[in-house]
Amino acid sequence: MQQPTSDDTDDERSKEPTPLTVAELSTRLDENNADAVRTLSRALKAPDLADLMELLEPAQRVRLVELLGSEFNPEVLSELDPSVRDQLSEDLPNDVLARIVTALDTDDAAYVMEGLEEADQRDVLSQMPSSDRAALEKNLEYPEETAGRLMQTDFVAVPRFWTVGQVIDHMREAADLPETFSDIFVIDPSYRVLGSVDLSRLLRSKRHVNIGSIMDADRHVVLATSDQEEMARQFERYDLKSAPVVDANDRLVGVVTVDDVVEVIGEETEEDLRRLSGLGDESLADAVIPTVKSRFLWLFINLGTALLASSVIQLFDASIQQMVALAVLMPIVASMGGNAATQTMAVSVRALATRDLGPSNTRRVILREASVGLINGVIFGALMGAVVLYWFGIGKLGLVIAMAMMFNLLAAALAGILIPLALERFRFDPAVASGVFVTTVTDVVGFFAFLGLATLILL
């Protein structure tokens, strides 16, 4: 295989947004220099132009779309960060937005439309061609984050009695087929899916062969109201490239392709990571006040739990005054417990999200995590006990911190799995709420165990 030359690599890099590109484009936009803006934007692909637009001011994004006019690639809108896309969609004139949305696939168009106010949605839809409007309205009927919102309404469906030749002629002559597709769906007169034929298999078959004889009857279908995360798990589990989407009556209404599912997997993973940090749907494009609001609640709850941990320390203030070493060593116990709990919690929350943790294996996983916590507690407790003995020369103090660390790492492991399970049981999102409660448990148990044992053994 021929390796890319340095010139090729430099050329590819030159097409990506750079600080210099952003600065120059920003200047040209402020000057309303349409020719320069088109020249700078023309070399960028849709994802790269989307990245560049996210670095511009909101007013400059609108001006960029207006100056590019018909040269603006509609795919850029679907590549934008959701918060930026929603803001830009609200700021653009509805006639401009209608032109852009019409050029998008129905699934991407639905993403753009769902962030608009209802009145703006109606206005944009009224300015679209009737066929495109009908297809988009069908998508918008389904709830957000479902297969119905994600599907494309353009697909190839044929009856089972057609021959391969008829199908090929149909694909050559029909004007309303999708631009790209890999599967042809075989349906009955009620539009129920009977199977599918891979495009490569179709092209390798003789023209006279009946399509029903070469179809794959064991076709995995997706209900339009299915959650997009559940649908993504099905794609991963069954190695799907595409899947027909059916309504409540099992009639074919659309198709979901793997490129859309890859985006869903990325979005859901990023969402779980943000929620584990208490960030919700926050993004870098959000303004200051919305960001403050999104972070305030969990910081406020964390303040309350921190006060609870501090009250435990206050119970043993006399012990701390008698032995200053306790104040020096106390954060170590809590820190180790917090880190151990975070590890277990991350595994547990992700396993719950992917349905890998359920009633059938809950007890086994709890026992596993408890065993891991206990073994780590014994190992690190012994290690820390030896360090304390060398550091302070007090054997009993080493014993106290060793026992406290063992108790806290065991408690951390149990809290890291039991709290997400409990929140899931009571229909709360464990990714959002687990962190604060798990931290509270490790702090309270760590401080209480260490200071309590110190009071009993040393004082």
C-alpha positions as CSV (number, residue, x, y, z in Angstrom):
1,M,0.0,0.0,0.0
2,Q,1.4,3.4,-1.0
3,Q,2.2,5.6,2.0
4,P,1.1,9.2,2.0
5,T,3.9,11.6,1.2
6,S,4.7,14.6,3.5
7,D,3.1,16.9,0.9
8,D,-0.1,14.8,1.1
9,T,-0.1,15.0,4.9
10,D,0.5,18.7,4.9
11,D,-2.3,19.2,2.4
12,E,-4.7,17.3,4.6
13,R,-3.7,19.2,7.7
14,S,-4.1,22.5,5.9
15,K,-7.8,21.7,5.4
16,E,-8.5,21.4,9.1
17,P,-9.5,24.5,11.1
18,T,-6.5,26.2,12.8
19,P,-6.4,29.3,15.1
20,L,-5.1,31.2,12.1
21,T,-8.1,30.0,10.0
22,V,-10.5,31.0,12.7
23,A,-9.0,34.4,13.2
24,E,-9.0,35.1,9.4
25,L,-12.5,33.9,8.9
26,S,-13.7,36.0,11.9
27,T,-12.1,39.1,10.4
28,R,-13.6,38.4,6.9
29,L,-17.1,37.9,8.4
30,D,-16.8,41.2,10.3
31,E,-15.9,42.8,7.0
32,N,-18.8,41.1,5.2
33,N,-16.3,39.9,2.6
34,A,-18.3,37.2,0.9
35,D,-15.7,36.1,-1.6
36,A,-13.0,35.7,1.1
37,V,-15.4,33.7,3.3
38,R,-16.3,31.4,0.4
39,T,-12.6,30.8,-0.4
40,L,-11.8,30.0,3.2
41,S,-14.8,27.7,3.7
42,R,-14.6,25.9,0.3
43,A,-11.6,23.7,1.2
44,L,-13.2,22.5,4.5
45,K,-15.3,19.4,4.7
46,A,-18.6,19.4,6.6
47,P,-17.2,18.2,10.0
48,D,-14.2,20.6,9.8
49,L,-16.4,23.6,8.9
50,A,-18.7,22.6,11.8
51,D,-15.7,22.6,14.2
52,L,-14.7,26.0,12.9
53,M,-18.3,27.4,13.3
54,E,-18.4,26.3,16.9
55,L,-15.4,28.6,17.6
56,L,-17.2,31.7,16.2
57,E,-19.5,34.1,17.9
58,P,-23.3,33.3,17.5
59,A,-23.8,36.3,15.2
60,Q,-20.8,35.3,13.1
61,R,-22.3,31.9,12.5
62,V,-25.5,33.4,11.1
63,R,-23.5,35.7,8.9
64,L,-21.4,32.8,7.6
65,V,-24.5,30.9,6.5
66,E,-25.9,34.0,4.8
67,L,-22.7,34.9,3.0
68,L,-22.2,31.3,1.8
69,G,-25.7,31.2,0.5
70,S,-26.3,28.2,-1.8
71,E,-22.6,27.1,-1.2
72,F,-23.3,26.4,2.4
73,N,-23.3,22.6,2.9
74,P,-26.4,21.6,4.8
75,E,-24.5,18.6,6.3
76,V,-22.6,21.1,8.4
77,L,-25.7,21.7,10.5
78,S,-26.0,18.1,11.4
79,E,-22.3,18.0,12.5
80,L,-22.6,20.8,15.0
81,D,-22.7,20.4,18.7
82,P,-26.4,20.1,19.7
83,S,-26.4,23.3,21.7
84,V,-24.7,25.3,18.9
85,R,-27.0,23.7,16.3
86,D,-30.1,24.7,18.3
87,Q,-28.9,28.2,18.8
88,L,-28.0,28.7,15.2
89,S,-31.4,27.2,14.1
90,E,-33.2,29.7,16.2
91,D,-31.2,32.6,14.9
92,L,-31.4,31.7,11.2
93,P,-34.4,33.1,9.2
94,N,-37.0,30.4,8.7
95,D,-36.8,30.5,4.9
96,V,-33.1,29.9,5.0
97,L,-33.6,27.1,7.5
98,A,-36.3,25.5,5.3
99,R,-33.9,25.4,2.4
100,I,-31.2,23.8,4.4
101,V,-33.5,21.3,6.1
102,T,-35.0,20.2,2.7
103,A,-31.5,19.2,1.5
104,L,-30.9,17.0,4.6
105,D,-31.8,13.3,5.1
106,T,-34.9,13.0,7.3
107,D,-33.0,11.9,10.4
108,D,-30.6,14.8,10.2
109,A,-33.5,17.2,9.4
110,A,-35.3,16.0,12.5
111,Y,-32.3,16.7,14.7
112,V,-32.3,20.3,13.4
113,M,-36.1,20.8,13.8
114,E,-36.5,19.3,17.3
115,G,-34.7,22.3,18.8
116,L,-37.1,24.9,17.4
117,E,-40.1,26.4,19.0
118,E,-43.4,24.9,17.9
119,A,-44.4,28.0,15.9
120,D,-41.0,28.1,14.1
121,Q,-41.4,24.4,13.3
122,R,-44.7,24.9,11.7
123,D,-43.4,27.9,9.7
124,V,-40.3,26.0,8.4
125,L,-42.4,22.9,7.5
126,S,-44.9,25.1,5.6
127,Q,-42.1,26.3,3.3
128,M,-40.8,22.8,2.4
129,P,-41.9,20.7,-0.6
130,S,-44.9,18.5,0.4
131,S,-43.1,15.2,0.0
132,D,-40.2,16.3,2.2
133,R,-42.5,17.9,4.7
134,A,-44.6,14.7,5.0
135,A,-41.4,12.6,5.6
136,L,-40.1,14.9,8.2
137,E,-43.4,15.2,10.0
138,K,-43.5,11.4,10.3
139,N,-40.1,11.5,12.1
140,L,-41.2,14.3,14.4
141,E,-44.2,12.3,15.5
142,Y,-41.9,10.0,17.5
143,P,-40.4,11.0,20.8
144,E,-36.8,12.3,21.0
145,E,-34.0,9.7,21.3
146,T,-36.1,6.9,19.7
147,A,-35.4,4.9,16.6
148,G,-38.3,6.8,14.9
149,R,-36.4,10.0,15.2
150,L,-33.2,8.5,14.0
151,M,-34.5,6.6,11.0
152,Q,-34.4,7.7,7.3
153,T,-37.7,7.4,5.6
154,D,-36.1,6.8,2.2
155,F,-35.5,3.0,1.6
156,V,-35.8,0.4,-1.1
157,A,-38.7,-2.1,-0.6
158,V,-39.9,-4.7,-3.1
159,P,-42.4,-7.6,-3.1
160,R,-41.1,-11.2,-2.8
161,F,-42.3,-12.3,-6.2
162,W,-40.2,-9.9,-8.1
163,T,-37.1,-11.2,-9.9
164,V,-33.6,-9.8,-9.5
165,G,-33.9,-8.2,-12.9
166,Q,-37.1,-6.4,-11.9
167,V,-35.5,-5.1,-8.7
168,I,-32.4,-3.8,-10.6
169,D,-34.6,-2.1,-13.2
170,H,-36.7,-0.5,-10.5
171,M,-33.6,0.9,-8.8
172,R,-32.3,2.4,-12.0
173,E,-35.6,4.0,-12.9
174,A,-37.2,5.1,-9.6
175,A,-36.6,8.7,-8.7
176,D,-37.3,8.6,-5.0
177,L,-34.7,6.2,-3.8
178,P,-32.0,7.1,-1.2
179,E,-28.7,8.2,-2.5
180,T,-26.8,5.4,-0.7
181,F,-28.1,2.1,0.7
182,S,-26.8,-1.4,1.3
183,D,-30.0,-3.5,1.9
184,I,-33.2,-4.1,-0.1
185,F,-36.2,-5.0,2.1
186,V,-38.7,-7.6,1.0
187,I,-42.3,-6.8,2.1
188,D,-45.8,-8.2,1.8
189,P,-48.8,-6.2,0.5
190,S,-49.3,-4.8,4.1
191,Y,-45.7,-3.5,4.1
192,R,-44.6,-6.0,6.7
193,V,-41.0,-7.0,6.5
194,L,-40.5,-10.5,5.2
195,G,-36.7,-10.3,4.9
196,S,-33.9,-8.4,3.2
197,V,-31.3,-8.9,0.4
198,D,-27.8,-7.5,0.7
199,L,-27.0,-5.4,-2.4
200,S,-23.8,-7.4,-3.1
201,R,-25.8,-10.6,-3.1
202,L,-28.4,-9.1,-5.5
203,L,-25.7,-8.1,-7.9
204,R,-24.2,-11.6,-7.9
205,S,-27.5,-13.3,-8.7
206,K,-29.0,-14.0,-12.2
207,R,-31.7,-11.7,-13.4
208,H,-34.3,-14.4,-13.6
209,V,-33.9,-15.5,-9.9
210,N,-36.9,-14.8,-7.6
211,I,-36.0,-12.2,-4.9
212,G,-37.8,-14.3,-2.3
213,S,-35.4,-17.2,-2.8
214,I,-32.3,-15.2,-2.0
215,M,-33.6,-13.0,0.8
216,D,-32.5,-13.3,4.4
217,A,-35.8,-14.1,6.2
218,D,-34.1,-13.8,9.7
219,R,-34.1,-10.1,9.5
220,H,-33.7,-8.1,12.8
221,V,-36.3,-5.3,12.9
222,V,-36.5,-2.3,15.3
223,L,-39.6,-0.8,16.7
224,A,-39.9,2.9,16.0
225,T,-40.6,3.7,19.6
226,S,-37.5,1.8,20.9
227,D,-35.0,3.9,22.8
228,Q,-32.0,4.7,20.7
229,E,-29.6,3.4,23.3
230,E,-31.4,0.0,23.3
231,M,-31.3,0.0,19.4
232,A,-27.6,0.7,19.5
233,R,-27.0,-2.3,21.7
234,Q,-28.9,-4.4,19.2
235,F,-26.6,-3.2,16.4
236,E,-23.6,-4.0,18.5
237,R,-24.9,-7.4,19.6
238,Y,-26.0,-8.6,16.1
239,D,-23.3,-6.9,14.0
240,L,-26.0,-5.0,12.0
241,K,-25.2,-2.6,9.1
242,S,-28.8,-1.4,8.9
243,A,-32.1,-2.3,10.4
244,P,-35.7,-1.8,9.1
245,V,-37.9,0.3,11.5
246,V,-41.5,-0.7,12.0
247,D,-44.5,0.9,13.6
248,A,-46.8,-0.6,16.2
249,N,-48.6,-2.6,13.4
250,D,-45.2,-4.0,12.2
251,R,-45.4,-2.0,9.0
252,L,-42.1,-0.8,7.5
253,V,-41.7,3.0,8.0
254,G,-38.0,3.6,7.8
255,V,-34.4,2.4,8.1
256,V,-31.6,3.0,10.6
257,T,-28.0,2.7,9.3
258,V,-24.8,2.0,11.3
259,D,-23.4,5.5,10.7
260,D,-26.2,7.0,12.7
261,V,-25.8,4.3,15.4
262,V,-22.1,5.1,15.8
263,E,-23.1,8.7,16.6
264,V,-25.7,7.5,19.2
265,I,-23.0,5.3,20.9
266,G,-20.7,8.2,21.1
267,E,-23.4,10.6,22.4
268,E,-24.6,8.1,25.0
269,T,-21.1,7.4,26.2
270,E,-20.3,11.1,26.5
271,E,-23.6,11.7,28.2
272,D,-22.8,9.0,30.8
273,L,-19.4,10.5,31.5
274,R,-20.9,14.0,31.9
275,R,-23.6,12.8,34.3
276,L,-21.0,10.9,36.4
277,S,-19.5,14.3,37.0
278,G,-22.9,16.0,37.6
279,L,-22.7,18.0,34.4
280,G,-25.9,16.9,32.7
281,D,-26.1,18.1,29.0
282,E,-23.5,20.9,29.4
283,S,-21.2,21.7,26.5
284,L,-18.3,24.2,25.9
285,A,-20.7,26.3,23.8
286,D,-23.0,27.0,26.7
287,A,-23.1,30.5,28.1
288,V,-22.0,31.3,31.7
289,I,-25.4,31.5,33.4
290,P,-26.8,28.2,32.0
291,T,-23.5,26.5,33.0
292,V,-23.8,27.9,36.5
293,K,-27.4,26.6,36.8
294,S,-26.5,23.1,35.5
295,R,-23.7,22.7,38.0
296,F,-25.2,24.4,41.0
297,L,-27.6,21.7,42.2
298,W,-25.1,18.9,42.6
299,L,-22.5,21.3,44.1
300,F,-25.1,22.4,46.6
301,I,-25.9,18.8,47.5
302,N,-22.2,18.0,47.7
303,L,-21.8,20.9,50.2
304,G,-24.5,19.3,52.4
305,T,-22.8,16.0,52.4
306,A,-19.4,17.6,53.1
307,L,-20.9,19.2,56.1
308,L,-22.1,15.8,57.2
309,A,-18.6,14.4,56.9
310,S,-17.2,17.4,58.8
311,S,-19.7,16.7,61.6
312,V,-18.2,13.3,62.0
313,I,-14.7,14.8,62.4
314,Q,-16.1,17.2,65.0
315,L,-17.2,14.3,67.1
316,F,-13.6,13.4,67.6
317,D,-12.1,16.8,67.9
318,A,-10.7,16.0,71.4
319,S,-8.9,12.9,70.0
320,I,-7.4,15.0,67.2
321,Q,-6.1,17.6,69.7
322,Q,-4.4,14.9,71.7
323,M,-2.6,13.4,68.6
324,V,-1.9,15.7,65.7
325,A,-0.8,12.7,63.6
326,L,-4.5,11.8,63.2
327,A,-5.1,15.1,61.3
328,V,-2.2,14.3,59.1
329,L,-3.3,10.8,58.2
330,M,-7.1,11.3,58.1
331,P,-7.3,12.6,54.5
332,I,-5.4,9.5,53.3
333,V,-8.1,7.1,54.4
334,A,-10.9,9.2,52.9
335,S,-9.0,9.7,49.6
336,M,-8.3,6.0,49.1
337,G,-11.9,5.2,49.8
338,G,-13.1,7.8,47.4
339,N,-10.9,6.6,44.6
340,A,-11.8,2.9,45.2
341,A,-15.5,3.8,45.2
342,T,-15.2,5.8,41.9
343,Q,-13.7,2.8,40.2
344,T,-16.5,0.5,41.3
345,M,-19.1,3.1,40.6
346,A,-17.9,3.7,37.0
347,V,-18.0,0.0,36.2
348,S,-21.4,-0.4,37.8
349,V,-23.1,2.6,36.1
350,R,-21.8,1.6,32.7
351,A,-22.8,-2.0,33.2
352,L,-26.4,-0.8,34.2
353,A,-26.5,1.4,31.1
354,T,-25.5,-1.5,28.8
355,R,-27.7,-4.0,30.6
356,D,-24.7,-6.1,31.4
357,L,-25.7,-5.9,35.1
358,G,-29.1,-7.3,35.9
359,P,-31.1,-9.6,38.3
360,S,-29.4,-12.7,37.0
361,N,-25.8,-11.6,38.0
362,T,-26.3,-8.9,40.7
363,R,-25.4,-11.1,43.6
364,R,-22.3,-12.4,41.9
365,V,-21.1,-9.0,40.9
366,I,-21.7,-7.6,44.4
367,L,-19.7,-10.4,46.0
368,R,-16.9,-9.8,43.4
369,E,-16.7,-6.1,44.1
370,A,-16.8,-6.7,47.9
371,S,-14.0,-9.3,47.6
372,V,-11.9,-6.9,45.5
373,G,-12.5,-4.1,48.0
374,L,-11.5,-6.3,51.0
375,I,-8.4,-7.6,49.3
376,N,-7.2,-4.1,48.3
377,G,-8.1,-2.9,51.8
378,V,-5.9,-5.6,53.4
379,I,-3.0,-4.9,51.0
380,F,-3.0,-1.1,51.2
381,G,-3.8,-1.2,54.9
382,A,-0.7,-3.3,55.5
383,L,1.3,-1.1,53.3
384,M,0.1,2.1,55.0
385,G,0.6,0.6,58.4
386,A,4.2,0.0,57.7
387,V,4.6,3.5,56.3
388,V,3.0,5.0,59.5
389,L,5.2,2.9,61.7
390,Y,8.3,4.1,60.0
391,W,7.0,7.7,59.8
392,F,5.8,8.2,63.4
393,G,7.3,5.2,65.2
394,I,3.9,4.3,66.8
395,G,2.9,0.7,66.1
396,K,-0.7,1.1,67.4
397,L,-1.2,4.0,65.0
398,G,-0.1,1.9,62.1
399,L,-2.6,-0.8,63.2
400,V,-5.4,1.8,63.4
401,I,-4.8,3.2,59.9
402,A,-4.5,-0.3,58.5
403,M,-7.8,-1.4,60.0
404,A,-9.5,1.9,59.0
405,M,-8.3,1.6,55.4
406,M,-9.5,-2.0,55.2
407,F,-13.0,-1.0,56.5
408,N,-13.2,2.0,54.2
409,L,-12.2,0.2,51.0
410,L,-14.7,-2.5,51.7
411,A,-17.4,0.1,52.3
412,A,-16.3,2.0,49.1
413,A,-16.7,-1.2,47.0
414,L,-20.1,-1.9,48.4
415,A,-21.3,1.7,48.1
416,G,-19.9,1.9,44.5
417,I,-22.3,-0.9,43.4
418,L,-25.2,-0.9,45.8
419,I,-26.0,2.9,45.5
420,P,-26.3,2.8,41.6
421,L,-28.4,-0.4,41.9
422,A,-30.7,1.2,44.5
423,L,-31.1,4.4,42.3
424,E,-31.8,2.2,39.3
425,R,-34.4,0.3,41.3
426,F,-36.2,3.5,42.3
427,R,-36.0,4.8,38.7
428,F,-33.4,7.5,39.3
429,D,-30.5,7.9,36.9
430,P,-27.5,6.3,38.6
431,A,-25.1,8.2,36.3
432,V,-26.3,11.5,37.7
433,A,-26.9,10.8,41.4
434,S,-24.4,8.2,42.4
435,G,-21.3,10.3,42.8
436,V,-22.5,12.5,45.6
437,F,-23.9,9.7,47.7
438,V,-20.9,7.4,47.2
439,T,-18.5,10.1,48.2
440,T,-20.5,10.8,51.3
441,V,-20.4,7.1,52.3
442,T,-16.6,6.9,51.9
443,D,-15.9,10.1,53.7
444,V,-18.2,9.3,56.6
445,V,-17.1,5.7,57.0
446,G,-13.4,6.6,56.5
447,F,-13.4,9.4,59.1
448,F,-15.6,7.5,61.6
449,A,-13.6,4.3,61.3
450,F,-10.2,6.0,61.6
451,L,-11.0,8.4,64.4
452,G,-13.2,5.9,66.2
453,L,-10.5,3.2,66.2
454,A,-7.9,5.8,67.2
455,T,-10.0,6.9,70.2
456,L,-10.5,3.3,71.3
457,I,-7.0,2.0,70.8
458,L,-4.7,5.0,71.3
459,L,-6.4,7.3,73.7
